[in-house]
């Protein structure tokens, strides 16, 4: 059975993890997206050996913004 003490401990633990992540330059992103995109992200996570969706999403965003810049610029200017 989960007690109020357990819930408080978990809340404080999560708060500490978020504070440590912010100290390392991380931010938090929460979004509702199509299930198909989540399924594709999970497939990418599994294929690349990531342990969580956060790592997979960070990689996907990095690739989109860094490697896709020239393609996006060309599409916008065409």
N, C-alpha and C positions, 0 to 999 in steps of 0.2 A: 504494500500500500504506500502511495506517495503521501508524504506528510508536508505540512506547511514549511517545515525546516528544509526538507529536500527541495521544494520549489524555490525557496529563497536562495539556497546554495547554488542551484542551477542558474537562477537569474543573475547572481553575482558573478558566477563563472563566465557566463556569456558576455556580461558587461566588461569584464576584464579582458576577454579575448578581443572584443571590438576595440577597446582602448589600445591594446597592444598593436592591433592591425593598423589603426589610425596613426599611431606613432611611427609605423614603418611606411607611411605614405599611402595607405589603402583607404578607400572610401566604400560606402555601402550602397548597393543598388538593388532595389526590389521592384519587380515588374510582373505583370500577368501577361503571358504570351501564349500563342497558339500551341496546343498540345503537340502538333506536328513538329514545331521547332524544338520543343523540349525533347521529343523522341530523337530528333537528329543530333541534338547536343549530347544526349546520353550515348548515342552510337559513336560519336566522335570521342567522347570520354573513354569509352571502352576500347576503341580501336587504338587510341594513343596511349593508353595505360594511365590516364589521370585517375586520381583517387576520389575526386569530387567534381561536381558541376562547376564550381567556382573556377577551378583551374582550367577546365575546358572552355568556359565562357571568356575568361581572361585571354586565353590563346586565340580564340576566334576573333575577339575584338582587336587584339594586337595585329593579327593578320589582315583584318579588314582595313584598319586605319593605316598601317605601315606599308603592306605589300600591295594594297589595292588603290593607293592614292593616284597613280598615273592613269589607271583605268577610269576612275571616277572623274578626274579632271577632263579626260578626253570625252567622256559621255556628256558632261555638262557643257563643254564648249562646242560640241558638234551641232 
